[in-house]
Amino acid sequence: MTSARSSSTRRSVSAEPPAGRRNGSLVDAATEAISSQILQAELVAGDRLPTERVLVERLGVSRTVLREALSSLEALGLLETRGTRGRFVAAAGSSERSRALVGAWLHQHAREILEVDEIRSVLESHAIRSMSEWDAIDAARAADALVREQAEALERGDPVAAADGDAAFHRLLSSYTKNGALRALMDGLIDASRKGAYAAYSLPETARGSLEQHGLIVAALADSDVAGAARRAQDHMIDVARRYASAQHESEDGS
């Protein structure tokens, strides 16, 4: 039995991206178009989303883009899939429930997340080692500003902005290499990690741990300790993988 306030009857998902959106990808726009209605209570807990065919038409995106957006919302714990019944707005007001949903998403995608993070740990540390001492000081200033923005986002309860800040932080670190192919590869890997970052920053303990490690990387760069920053970046990415696994086990133990 579907909710009396089913999105297929009373509510619809706007095809327009959020006002003020600039230079965002189609996936980002579709994600925000749906999440904004959830966060503004236009779609409420228990509402079933329209079918993919309907959402594709309303949002004006491809099915591939839509599925990426829906998966991102599942990673954030905003949506849940109920077998063959479709996707529903997740129950609000329960941190335990949200953690369980995020943990379930991490469990489903654990292998691909771990594999990407392992590759990133090697490439990002290599990119940092290419920095000069002056590059390191310059990177420290910019990276410190990004970490502060991430902390502010978490303080106001915005894990999406914090996760986007995570991507900006790691893009900054890889931007100092003169190897264009490496930069392009890192960009692609960071994009591939986006949903995992959404999930990680939805879990308060995992988010705090990530910010603490970002701070250690910044401190090493500020001291012009390029080798130390590279080691801390590699340790950070490996630890991120461990945290995903830990979050997965916490979800299983609490279920």
GUGUDREN-622768 format. One line per field, with one value per atom (N, C-alpha, C): residue number from 1; atom name; x, y, z. Coordinates in Angstrom, 3 decimals, padded with zeros to 6 digits. Layout:
<pts>
k (NUM/...)
a (CA/...)
east (X/...)
north (Y/...)
up (Z/...)
</pts>
This chain:
<pts>
k (1/1/1/2/2/2/3/3/3/4/4/4/5/5/5/6/6/6/7/7/7/8/8/8/9/9/9/10/10/10/11/11/11/12/12/12/13/13/13/14/14/14/15/15/15/16/16/16/17/17/17/18/18/18/19/19/19/20/20/20/21/21/21/22/22/22/23/23/23/24/24/24/25/25/25/26/26/26/27/27/27/28/28/28/29/29/29/30/30/30/31/31/31/32/32/32/33/33/33/34/34/34/35/35/35/36/36/36/37/37/37/38/38/38/39/39/39/40/40/40/41/41/41/42/42/42/43/43/43/44/44/44/45/45/45/46/46/46/47/47/47/48/48/48/49/49/49/50/50/50/51/51/51/52/52/52/53/53/53/54/54/54/55/55/55/56/56/56/57/57/57/58/58/58/59/59/59/60/60/60/61/61/61/62/62/62/63/63/63/64/64/64/65/65/65/66/66/66/67/67/67/68/68/68/69/69/69/70/70/70/71/71/71/72/72/72/73/73/73/74/74/74/75/75/75/76/76/76/77/77/77/78/78/78/79/79/79/80/80/80/81/81/81/82/82/82/83/83/83/84/84/84/85/85/85/86/86/86/87/87/87/88/88/88/89/89/89/90/90/90/91/91/91/92/92/92/93/93/93/94/94/94/95/95/95/96/96/96/97/97/97/98/98/98/99/99/99/100/100/100/101/101/101/102/102/102/103/103/103/104/104/104/105/105/105/106/106/106/107/107/107/108/108/108/109/109/109/110/110/110/111/111/111/112/112/112/113/113/113/114/114/114/115/115/115/116/116/116/117/117/117/118/118/118/119/119/119/120/120/120/121/121/121/122/122/122/123/123/123/124/124/124/125/125/125/126/126/126/127/127/127/128/128/128/129/129/129/130/130/130/131/131/131/132/132/132/133/133/133/134/134/134/135/135/135/136/136/136/137/137/137/138/138/138/139/139/139/140/140/140/141/141/141/142/142/142/143/143/143/144/144/144/145/145/145/146/146/146/147/147/147/148/148/148/149/149/149/150/150/150/151/151/151/152/152/152/153/153/153/154/154/154/155/155/155/156/156/156/157/157/157/158/158/158/159/159/159/160/160/160/161/161/161/162/162/162/163/163/163/164/164/164/165/165/165/166/166/166/167/167/167/168/168/168/169/169/169/170/170/170/171/171/171/172/172/172/173/173/173/174/174/174/175/175/175/176/176/176/177/177/177/178/178/178/179/179/179/180/180/180/181/181/181/182/182/182/183/183/183/184/184/184/185/185/185/186/186/186/187/187/187/188/188/188/189/189/189/190/190/190/191/191/191/192/192/192/193/193/193/194/194/194/195/195/195/196/196/196/197/197/197/198/198/198/199/199/199/200/200/200/201/201/201/202/202/202/203/203/203/204/204/204/205/205/205/206/206/206/207/207/207/208/208/208/209/209/209/210/210/210/211/211/211/212/212/212/213/213/213/214/214/214/215/215/215/216/216/216/217/217/217/218/218/218/219/219/219/220/220/220/221/221/221/222/222/222/223/223/223/224/224/224/225/225/225/226/226/226/227/227/227/228/228/228/229/229/229/230/230/230/231/231/231/232/232/232/233/233/233/234/234/234/235/235/235/236/236/236/237/237/237/238/238/238/239/239/239/240/240/240/241/241/241/242/242/242/243/243/243/244/244/244/245/245/245/246/246/246/247/247/247/248/248/248/249/249/249/250/250/250/251/251/251/252/252/252/253/253/253/254/254/254/255/255/255)
a (N/CA/C/N/CA/C/N/CA/C/N/CA/C/N/CA/C/N/CA/C/N/CA/C/N/CA/C/N/CA/C/N/CA/C/N/CA/C/N/CA/C/N/CA/C/N/CA/C/N/CA/C/N/CA/C/N/CA/C/N/CA/C/N/CA/C/N/CA/C/N/CA/C/N/CA/C/N/CA/C/N/CA/C/N/CA/C/N/CA/C/N/CA/C/N/CA/C/N/CA/C/N/CA/C/N/CA/C/N/CA/C/N/CA/C/N/CA/C/N/CA/C/N/CA/C/N/CA/C/N/CA/C/N/CA/C/N/CA/C/N/CA/C/N/CA/C/N/CA/C/N/CA/C/N/CA/C/N/CA/C/N/CA/C/N/CA/C/N/CA/C/N/CA/C/N/CA/C/N/CA/C/N/CA/C/N/CA/C/N/CA/C/N/CA/C/N/CA/C/N/CA/C/N/CA/C/N/CA/C/N/CA/C/N/CA/C/N/CA/C/N/CA/C/N/CA/C/N/CA/C/N/CA/C/N/CA/C/N/CA/C/N/CA/C/N/CA/C/N/CA/C/N/CA/C/N/CA/C/N/CA/C/N/CA/C/N/CA/C/N/CA/C/N/CA/C/N/CA/C/N/CA/C/N/CA/C/N/CA/C/N/CA/C/N/CA/C/N/CA/C/N/CA/C/N/CA/C/N/CA/C/N/CA/C/N/CA/C/N/CA/C/N/CA/C/N/CA/C/N/CA/C/N/CA/C/N/CA/C/N/CA/C/N/CA/C/N/CA/C/N/CA/C/N/CA/C/N/CA/C/N/CA/C/N/CA/C/N/CA/C/N/CA/C/N/CA/C/N/CA/C/N/CA/C/N/CA/C/N/CA/C/N/CA/C/N/CA/C/N/CA/C/N/CA/C/N/CA/C/N/CA/C/N/CA/C/N/CA/C/N/CA/C/N/CA/C/N/CA/C/N/CA/C/N/CA/C/N/CA/C/N/CA/C/N/CA/C/N/CA/C/N/CA/C/N/CA/C/N/CA/C/N/CA/C/N/CA/C/N/CA/C/N/CA/C/N/CA/C/N/CA/C/N/CA/C/N/CA/C/N/CA/C/N/CA/C/N/CA/C/N/CA/C/N/CA/C/N/CA/C/N/CA/C/N/CA/C/N/CA/C/N/CA/C/N/CA/C/N/CA/C/N/CA/C/N/CA/C/N/CA/C/N/CA/C/N/CA/C/N/CA/C/N/CA/C/N/CA/C/N/CA/C/N/CA/C/N/CA/C/N/CA/C/N/CA/C/N/CA/C/N/CA/C/N/CA/C/N/CA/C/N/CA/C/N/CA/C/N/CA/C/N/CA/C/N/CA/C/N/CA/C/N/CA/C/N/CA/C/N/CA/C/N/CA/C/N/CA/C/N/CA/C/N/CA/C/N/CA/C/N/CA/C/N/CA/C/N/CA/C/N/CA/C/N/CA/C/N/CA/C/N/CA/C/N/CA/C/N/CA/C/N/CA/C/N/CA/C/N/CA/C/N/CA/C/N/CA/C/N/CA/C/N/CA/C/N/CA/C/N/CA/C/N/CA/C/N/CA/C/N/CA/C/N/CA/C/N/CA/C/N/CA/C/N/CA/C/N/CA/C/N/CA/C/N/CA/C/N/CA/C/N/CA/C/N/CA/C/N/CA/C/N/CA/C/N/CA/C/N/CA/C/N/CA/C/N/CA/C/N/CA/C/N/CA/C/N/CA/C/N/CA/C/N/CA/C/N/CA/C/N/CA/C/N/CA/C/N/CA/C/N/CA/C/N/CA/C/N/CA/C/N/CA/C/N/CA/C/N/CA/C/N/CA/C/N/CA/C/N/CA/C/N/CA/C/N/CA/C/N/CA/C/N/CA/C/N/CA/C/N/CA/C/N/CA/C/N/CA/C/N/CA/C/N/CA/C/N/CA/C/N/CA/C/N/CA/C/N/CA/C/N/CA/C/N/CA/C/N/CA/C)
east (000.857/000.000/000.889/000.654/001.493/000.973/001.860/001.484/000.332/-000.529/-001.648/-001.143/000.102/000.672/001.645/001.361/002.266/002.649/003.928/004.414/003.807/003.266/002.687/001.290/000.740/-000.587/-000.538/-000.190/-000.266/000.943/002.097/003.325/004.028/004.835/005.645/007.035/008.006/009.374/009.590/010.038/010.219/011.305/011.054/012.065/013.112/012.896/013.832/014.899/016.169/017.205/016.998/017.565/017.384/017.838/017.152/017.498/018.920/019.646/021.006/022.058/021.648/022.616/023.505/024.824/025.736/026.730/026.879/027.921/027.861/026.728/026.602/026.395/026.762/026.540/025.062/024.671/023.289/022.940/023.904/023.651/023.414/024.263/024.102/022.743/022.357/021.087/019.907/019.963/018.879/018.832/020.002/020.069/019.456/019.821/019.324/017.844/017.387/015.964/015.091/015.541/014.769/015.006/016.272/016.580/015.972/015.892/015.318/013.857/013.130/011.726/011.601/012.577/012.569/012.885/013.930/014.361/013.352/012.572/011.542/010.179/010.167/008.958/007.875/008.266/007.304/007.151/008.195/008.127/008.431/007.579/007.733/007.984/008.376/008.690/007.553/007.889/006.897/006.379/006.627/006.203/007.000/006.314/007.002/007.304/008.536/008.897/008.218/007.979/007.461/008.432/007.992/008.850/010.008/011.040/012.181/011.749/010.821/010.367/009.753/008.953/008.315/009.361/010.290/011.307/012.220/012.554/013.375/012.687/011.395/010.638/010.559/010.298/010.128/011.428/012.514/013.788/014.549/014.166/014.826/016.246/016.474/017.803/017.702/018.851/018.860/018.611/018.304/018.098/019.388/020.536/021.818/022.055/021.806/021.958/021.005/019.771/018.790/019.223/019.686/020.080/021.269/022.199/023.310/022.786/021.823/021.253/020.521/019.739/018.993/019.944/021.019/022.003/022.680/022.924/023.511/022.572/021.284/020.307/020.183/020.365/020.390/021.635/022.753/023.992/023.849/023.050/022.810/021.761/021.120/020.087/018.752/018.578/017.311/016.281/016.752/015.856/016.204/015.246/015.508/014.738/015.346/014.709/014.051/012.784/012.047/011.738/012.748/012.580/012.055/010.993/010.416/009.357/009.141/008.089/008.530/009.839/010.335/011.112/011.359/012.114/011.161/011.464/010.631/011.489/010.845/011.513/011.722/012.949/013.277/012.655/012.414/011.845/012.798/012.267/013.078/013.039/013.932/013.895/014.578/015.215/015.881/017.312/018.273/019.669/020.077/019.512/019.821/019.359/018.155/017.630/018.490/018.871/019.697/021.036/021.642/022.915/022.756/021.629/021.406/021.284/020.589/020.416/021.750/022.523/023.831/024.739/024.693/025.500/025.133/023.835/023.388/023.912/023.915/024.447/025.943/026.669/028.102/028.361/027.531/027.681/027.528/026.539/026.262/027.392/028.056/029.073/030.478/030.666/031.944/033.127/032.994/034.141/034.596/033.674/034.085/034.683/034.162/034.706/036.138/036.353/037.682/038.700/038.299/039.222/039.625/038.643/038.950/039.839/039.543/040.346/041.778/041.966/043.320/044.130/043.508/044.198/044.488/043.493/043.674/044.793/044.941/045.971/047.366/047.563/048.867/049.077/048.065/048.223/048.290/047.469/047.461/048.768/049.309/050.588/051.698/051.615/052.601/052.478/051.250/051.049/051.598/051.398/051.887/053.411/054.056/055.522/056.140/055.328/055.849/055.850/055.305/055.251/056.638/056.879/058.036/057.669/058.645/058.338/057.378/057.550/056.653/055.259/055.210/053.913/053.186/053.920/053.326/052.713/053.432/052.914/051.666/051.703/050.542/049.355/049.609/048.536/047.959/048.814/048.342/047.343/047.612/046.690/045.324/045.342/044.075/043.346/044.106/043.485/042.896/043.563/043.042/041.684/041.544/040.261/039.174/039.508/038.527/038.115/039.083/038.763/037.830/038.073/037.187/035.777/035.682/034.362/033.657/034.417/033.831/033.290/034.073/033.650/032.377/032.295/031.096/029.886/030.108/029.010/028.488/029.388/028.960/028.244/028.702/028.083/026.627/026.360/024.980/024.187/024.768/024.058/023.917/024.957/024.911/026.005/025.749/026.786/027.127/026.186/026.465/027.547/027.402/028.406/029.752/029.725/030.967/031.639/030.846/031.394/031.928/031.218/031.726/033.044/033.144/034.396/035.520/035.178/036.169/036.733/035.847/036.303/037.205/036.822/037.632/039.001/039.043/040.298/041.252/040.736/041.600/041.961/041.071/041.426/042.563/042.493/043.555/044.901/044.941/046.207/046.788/045.916/046.404/046.697/046.292/046.430/047.862/048.740/050.097/051.025/050.590/051.422/051.408/052.535/052.609/052.177/051.844/051.413/049.909/049.569/048.172/047.337/047.933/047.199/046.865/047.818/047.576/046.460/046.477/045.412/044.053/043.978/042.717/042.251/043.192/042.842/042.335/043.013/042.586/041.206/040.949/039.620/038.542/038.814/037.840/037.616/038.701/038.585/037.847/038.084/037.373/035.884/035.560/034.148/033.532/034.300/033.793/033.576/034.246/034.136/033.041/032.340/031.411/030.332/029.699/028.617/029.136/030.345/030.950/031.213/031.634/031.867/030.560/029.482/028.180/027.831/028.044/027.729/028.627/029.930/030.873/030.546/030.216/029.952/028.547/027.741/026.452/026.604/027.777/028.059/028.973/028.463/029.224/030.629/030.803/032.129/033.099/032.613/033.452/033.818/032.857/033.111/034.156/034.019/035.001/036.396/036.477/037.771/038.420/037.620/038.149/038.693/037.956/038.410/039.691/039.784/041.002/042.203/042.027/043.135/043.452/042.441/042.700/043.571/043.259/044.031/045.485/045.749/047.129/047.886/047.197/047.826/048.174/047.235/047.472/048.655/048.733/049.825/051.180/051.261/052.519/052.883/051.902/052.172/052.630/052.008/052.375/053.810/054.317/055.717/056.655/056.124/056.889/057.400/056.709/057.071/056.304/056.802/056.107/056.015/057.112/057.109/056.124/056.090/055.161/053.719/053.433/052.078/051.650/052.580/052.267/051.942/052.719/052.445/051.090/050.815/049.532/048.359/048.535/047.466/047.216/048.303/048.130/047.483/047.929/047.316/045.847/045.543/044.153/043.254/043.685/042.845/042.668/043.724/043.606/042.678/042.776/041.909/040.461/040.234/038.873/038.252/039.027/038.533/038.192/039.056/038.774/037.502/037.311/036.116/034.851/034.897/033.744/033.413/034.466/034.247/033.689/034.205/033.725/032.267/031.912/030.517/029.603/030.095/029.326/029.076/030.122/029.985/029.092/029.178/028.323/026.859/026.575/025.198/024.713/025.575/025.177/024.959/025.812/025.675/024.422/024.016/022.844/021.543/021.605/020.376/019.711)
north (-001.194/000.000/001.238/002.159/003.346/004.435/005.424/006.536/007.301/007.865/008.677/009.931/010.270/011.472/011.093/010.011/009.477/010.537/010.525/011.509/011.304/010.131/009.894/010.490/010.979/011.570/013.047/013.378/014.757/015.584/014.946/015.701/015.296/016.210/015.887/016.458/015.862/016.346/017.348/018.531/019.586/019.224/019.574/019.333/020.425/021.505/022.612/022.404/022.667/022.596/023.717/023.607/024.616/025.982/027.029/028.396/028.702/029.437/029.828/028.786/027.689/026.634/027.114/026.999/027.456/026.356/026.072/025.155/023.778/023.376/022.063/021.007/019.785/018.700/018.338/017.573/017.102/016.226/015.410/014.562/015.425/016.433/017.324/018.018/018.520/019.232/018.311/017.084/016.131/015.750/015.556/015.223/016.335/017.564/018.689/018.946/018.712/018.916/018.016/016.780/015.838/016.087/016.257/016.408/017.679/018.753/019.992/019.806/018.990/018.750/017.892/016.995/016.190/017.073/017.892/018.724/019.827/020.237/021.250/020.635/019.312/018.572/018.612/018.831/018.694/017.226/016.462/015.007/014.555/013.737/013.384/011.899/011.526/010.131/009.212/008.167/007.202/007.461/008.669/008.942/008.072/007.510/006.748/007.662/007.586/008.399/007.863/008.745/008.271/007.295/006.621/005.669/006.398/005.640/006.249/006.910/006.281/006.866/008.243/008.370/009.652/010.678/010.271/011.203/011.674/010.773/011.148/012.246/012.098/013.103/014.426/014.359/015.587/016.354/015.621/016.268/016.597/015.973/016.239/015.704/014.536/013.934/012.507/011.906/010.522/009.579/008.342/007.349/007.109/007.161/006.981/008.084/009.330/010.463/010.328/009.969/009.824/008.767/007.640/006.564/006.978/007.749/008.264/009.190/010.052/010.977/010.221/009.220/008.443/007.670/007.140/006.431/007.381/008.624/009.615/009.892/009.975/010.226/009.036/007.832/006.657/006.692/007.121/007.215/008.209/009.248/010.247/009.810/008.675/008.207/008.903/009.621/010.322/009.430/008.443/007.510/006.090/005.203/003.776/002.991/001.904/001.023/-000.125/-000.381/-001.461/-002.549/-003.355/-004.461/-003.996/-004.658/-004.327/-003.239/-002.715/-001.708/-000.317/-000.117/001.172/001.896/003.177/004.002/004.873/004.988/005.760/006.769/007.875/008.832/008.157/008.191/007.496/008.201/007.434/007.991/009.006/010.139/011.197/011.111/011.868/012.008/010.898/009.971/008.879/008.761/009.154/009.064/007.611/006.718/005.303/004.783/005.193/004.754/005.297/006.570/007.166/006.456/006.149/005.441/004.062/003.414/002.080/002.140/003.153/003.287/003.585/004.498/004.819/003.600/002.884/001.681/000.623/000.500/-000.467/-000.101/001.191/001.634/001.322/001.608/001.316/-000.175/-000.986/-002.438/-002.873/-002.298/-002.667/-002.265/-001.158/-000.607/-000.697/-001.509/-001.530/-001.840/-002.857/-003.271/-002.169/-001.540/-000.511/000.694/001.030/002.147/001.859/000.672/000.309/000.278/-000.223/-000.302/001.088/001.999/003.353/004.072/003.920/004.593/004.079/002.805/002.259/002.900/003.057/003.699/005.159/005.845/007.260/007.464/006.537/006.687/006.721/005.951/005.909/007.155/007.500/008.601/009.959/010.143/011.441/011.695/010.686/010.878/011.175/010.547/010.821/012.273/012.757/014.138/015.119/014.849/015.751/015.789/014.658/014.603/015.450/015.814/016.648/018.131/018.480/019.886/020.392/021.654/022.337/022.813/023.306/023.812/024.989/025.837/026.988/026.532/025.527/024.954/024.470/023.815/023.262/024.359/025.461/026.571/027.162/027.306/027.823/026.884/025.591/024.605/024.595/024.776/024.778/025.893/027.075/028.202/027.900/027.416/027.128/025.956/024.931/023.746/024.050/024.907/025.277/025.966/026.816/027.486/026.465/025.462/024.432/023.603/023.278/022.502/023.295/024.599/025.427/025.469/025.537/025.519/024.190/023.095/021.783/021.739/022.248/022.247/023.059/024.196/025.034/024.310/023.584/022.834/021.762/021.054/020.028/020.650/021.820/022.502/022.872/023.226/023.580/022.378/021.197/019.979/019.786/020.119/020.017/019.059/017.736/016.783/016.849/017.281/017.386/018.433/019.606/020.655/020.202/019.476/018.976/017.981/017.111/016.136/016.823/017.852/018.613/019.295/019.763/020.348/019.336/018.094/017.010/016.827/016.830/016.696/017.859/019.074/020.254/020.162/019.664/019.512/018.570/017.427/016.444/016.868/017.589/018.126/019.138/019.940/020.919/020.226/019.173/018.481/017.885/017.378/016.756/017.776/019.028/020.032/020.516/020.227/020.753/019.904/018.709/017.915/018.505/018.432/018.938/017.875/016.700/015.599/015.736/016.213/016.443/015.175/014.085/012.818/012.365/012.582/012.216/013.072/014.377/015.254/014.807/014.467/014.029/012.723/011.811/010.541/010.760/011.639/011.936/012.578/013.465/014.089/013.025/012.087/011.029/010.157/009.851/009.022/009.757/011.051/011.840/011.879/012.046/012.008/010.647/009.586/008.241/008.004/008.805/008.650/009.511/010.269/011.263/010.654/009.576/008.991/008.412/007.835/007.347/008.483/009.639/010.803/011.292/011.282/011.665/010.782/009.487/008.556/008.821/008.986/009.188/010.438/011.525/012.777/012.833/011.822/011.693/011.013/010.416/009.744/010.657/011.238/012.263/011.845/010.641/010.228/010.104/009.551/009.413/010.780/011.697/013.049/013.761/013.665/014.311/013.732/012.407/011.783/012.256/012.404/012.866/014.284/015.167/016.549/016.622/015.798/015.787/015.411/014.433/014.016/015.059/015.740/016.856/017.896/018.159/019.137/018.735/017.458/016.974/017.140/016.899/017.102/018.577/019.462/020.907/021.338/020.813/021.190/020.789/019.609/019.167/020.058/020.411/021.296/022.669/023.184/024.500/024.522/023.363/023.247/022.913/022.919/022.541/021.113/020.288/018.876/018.094/018.149/017.535/016.024/015.414/013.954/013.562/014.339/014.050/014.209/015.248/015.460/014.319/013.840/012.724/011.467/011.211/010.037/010.165/011.348/011.548/011.424/011.894/011.780/010.317/009.549/008.133/007.400/007.699/007.091/007.465/008.713/009.204/008.398/008.191/007.459/006.006/005.396/004.020/003.965/004.984/005.026/005.252/006.037/006.234/004.890/004.056/002.728/001.924/002.021/001.306/001.839/003.150/003.737/003.271/003.127/002.591/001.198/000.385/-000.976/-000.960/-000.043/000.068/000.492/001.455/001.911/000.773/-000.035/-001.183/-002.153/-002.458/-003.412/-002.855/-001.517/-000.907/-001.067/-000.873/-001.023/-002.454/-003.437/-004.829/-005.208/-004.676/-005.012/-004.393/-003.215/-002.540/-002.963/-003.810/-004.179/-005.363)
up (000.000/000.000/000.000/-000.892/-000.998/-000.096/000.173/001.025/000.421/001.311/000.828/000.156/000.446/-000.148/-001.250/-001.946/-002.965/-003.969/-004.311/-005.281/-006.642/-006.913/-008.226/-008.321/-007.204/-007.229/-006.882/-005.624/-005.205/-005.588/-005.675/-005.858/-007.147/-007.651/-008.817/-008.616/-009.251/-009.170/-010.283/-009.903/-010.886/-011.876/-013.131/-014.160/-014.181/-013.425/-013.429/-012.358/-012.690/-011.664/-010.660/-009.456/-008.434/-008.902/-008.422/-008.798/-008.358/-009.192/-008.849/-009.173/-009.716/-010.055/-011.188/-011.021/-012.066/-012.377/-013.655/-014.126/-013.473/-013.011/-012.403/-013.468/-013.159/-014.100/-014.120/-015.112/-015.189/-013.992/-013.564/-012.392/-011.166/-010.974/-009.825/-009.855/-011.035/-011.159/-010.860/-011.384/-011.126/-009.653/-009.044/-007.622/-006.786/-007.085/-006.308/-006.550/-007.780/-008.073/-007.212/-007.001/-006.186/-004.704/-004.314/-002.889/-002.311/-003.104/-002.589/-002.204/-002.969/-002.630/-001.382/-001.166/000.059/001.256/001.133/002.250/002.573/001.584/001.807/002.122/002.331/002.721/001.654/000.408/-000.679/-001.061/-000.783/-000.810/000.610/001.192/002.600/002.767/003.983/004.286/003.875/003.129/002.675/001.276/000.737/-000.637/-001.604/-002.577/-003.621/-004.783/-005.265/-006.420/-007.670/-008.630/-009.917/-010.558/-011.586/-012.289/-012.962/-013.314/-014.001/-015.302/-016.017/-017.288/-017.060/-016.026/-015.723/-015.292/-014.441/-013.960/-015.090/-016.008/-017.152/-017.954/-018.163/-018.928/-018.174/-016.876/-016.100/-015.917/-015.701/-015.450/-016.729/-017.827/-019.099/-019.156/-018.516/-018.510/-019.019/-019.265/-019.719/-018.541/-018.850/-017.798/-017.008/-017.700/-017.014/-015.994/-016.390/-015.474/-014.294/-014.566/-013.503/-012.490/-012.975/-012.060/-011.196/-011.762/-010.964/-009.867/-010.220/-009.235/-008.129/-008.498/-007.506/-006.597/-007.171/-006.363/-005.378/-005.799/-004.897/-003.723/-003.999/-002.943/-001.997/-002.523/-001.656/-000.776/-001.334/-000.557/000.580/000.383/001.410/002.425/002.170/003.081/002.908/001.775/001.536/000.859/000.100/-000.581/-000.176/-000.303/-000.112/-001.168/-001.608/-002.581/-001.841/-002.143/-001.495/-002.523/-002.783/-003.720/-005.059/-005.520/-006.826/-006.727/-005.517/-005.337/-005.761/-005.904/-006.348/-005.267/-005.485/-004.545/-003.746/-002.465/-001.556/-000.797/-000.379/000.498/001.843/002.328/003.577/004.766/005.818/007.041/007.632/008.046/008.634/010.157/010.777/012.219/012.986/012.341/013.035/012.543/013.384/012.974/012.784/013.598/013.455/012.103/011.692/010.403/009.261/009.363/008.314/008.214/009.365/009.356/008.733/009.021/008.457/006.945/006.434/004.986/004.300/004.895/004.332/004.393/005.519/005.652/004.637/004.361/003.363/001.981/001.677/000.382/000.308/001.387/001.406/001.239/001.871/001.749/000.292/-000.373/-001.762/-002.695/-002.386/-003.298/-002.728/-001.679/-000.967/-001.874/-002.722/-003.534/-004.482/-005.190/-006.150/-005.433/-004.245/-003.482/-003.055/-002.524/-002.043/-003.179/-004.332/-005.460/-005.948/-006.059/-006.506/-005.502/-004.202/-003.178/-003.147/-003.421/-003.452/-004.578/-005.731/-006.854/-006.527/-005.965/-005.630/-004.620/-003.679/-002.650/-003.267/-004.321/-004.991/-005.855/-006.642/-007.590/-006.899/-005.873/-005.203/-004.467/-003.821/-003.131/-004.143/-005.313/-006.371/-006.841/-007.003/-007.443/-006.420/-005.143/-004.101/-004.091/-004.308/-004.302/-005.418/-006.406/-007.496/-007.130/-005.967/-005.553/-005.156/-005.450/-004.886/-003.477/-002.728/-001.391/-001.459/-002.473/-002.611/-003.036/-003.880/-004.245/-002.993/-002.106/-000.894/-000.034/000.121/000.923/000.270/-001.047/-001.780/-001.646/-001.784/-001.658/-000.252/000.759/002.142/002.387/001.846/002.041/001.420/000.182/-000.498/000.152/000.533/001.124/002.497/003.263/004.578/004.454/003.453/003.230/002.894/002.094/001.735/002.952/003.819/005.018/005.925/006.049/006.879/006.289/004.967/004.329/004.569/004.539/004.831/006.262/007.208/008.608/008.788/008.100/008.183/007.592/006.503/005.887/006.837/007.497/008.452/009.639/010.069/011.197/010.899/009.650/009.295/008.770/008.875/008.492/007.004/006.239/004.784/004.294/004.362/003.955/002.470/001.644/000.211/-000.038/000.595/000.429/000.998/002.114/002.701/001.766/001.143/000.204/-001.053/-001.523/-002.668/-002.308/-001.049/-000.584/-000.545/-000.221/-000.236/-001.642/-002.628/-004.016/-004.408/-003.998/-004.319/-003.650/-002.421/-001.689/-002.428/-002.837/-003.492/-004.922/-005.592/-006.909/-006.781/-005.732/-005.506/-005.344/-004.536/-004.294/-005.571/-006.436/-007.670/-008.768/-008.566/-009.632/-009.811/-008.856/-008.927/-009.790/-010.153/-011.041/-012.442/-013.109/-014.482/-015.491/-015.003/-015.860/-016.128/-017.309/-017.645/-017.652/-018.092/-018.111/-016.691/-015.762/-014.372/-013.775/-014.075/-013.572/-014.083/-015.362/-015.943/-015.307/-015.074/-014.442/-013.026/-012.279/-010.913/-010.896/-011.838/-011.920/-012.101/-012.997/-013.236/-012.009/-011.287/-010.095/-008.977/-008.859/-007.846/-008.172/-009.450/-009.859/-009.531/-009.762/-009.490/-008.005/-007.169/-005.717/-005.111/-005.922/-005.387/-004.502/-004.965/-004.167/-002.863/-002.913/-001.686/-000.712/-001.236/-000.373/000.230/-000.549/000.001/001.191/001.027/002.112/003.315/003.074/004.175/004.972/004.279/004.984/005.573/005.312/005.988/007.349/007.596/008.862/009.685/010.779/011.516/011.918/012.448/012.895/011.723/010.620/009.430/008.874/008.867/008.363/009.213/010.537/011.420/011.215/011.074/010.849/009.565/008.522/007.244/007.359/008.043/008.196/009.023/010.054/010.863/010.006/009.138/008.287/007.222/006.715/005.807/006.505/007.787/008.544/008.695/008.874/008.992/007.681/006.567/005.253/005.069/005.427/005.304/006.161/007.389/008.287/007.704/007.118/006.505/005.324/004.510/003.377/003.849/004.899/005.419/005.911/006.369/006.806/005.650/004.431/003.234/003.315/004.080/004.206/003.140/001.918/000.790/000.966/001.378/001.563/002.661/003.735/004.818/004.392/003.609/003.106/002.202/001.374/000.481/001.277/002.338/003.177/003.865/004.371/005.071/004.093/002.861/001.864/001.524/001.380/001.072/002.247/003.462/004.643/004.748/004.399/004.461/003.540/002.299/001.359/001.795/002.328/002.806/004.007/004.882/006.061/005.672/004.613/004.122/003.772/003.096/002.735/003.982/005.006/006.258/006.913/006.836/007.450/006.745/005.429/004.710/005.232/005.370/005.859/007.272/008.117/009.486/009.523/008.673/008.613/008.187/007.241/006.778/007.930/008.718/009.812/010.917/011.176/012.183/011.795/010.503/010.019/010.214/009.883/010.005/011.462/012.387/013.793/014.403/013.845/014.409/013.799/012.750/012.043/012.712)
</pts>
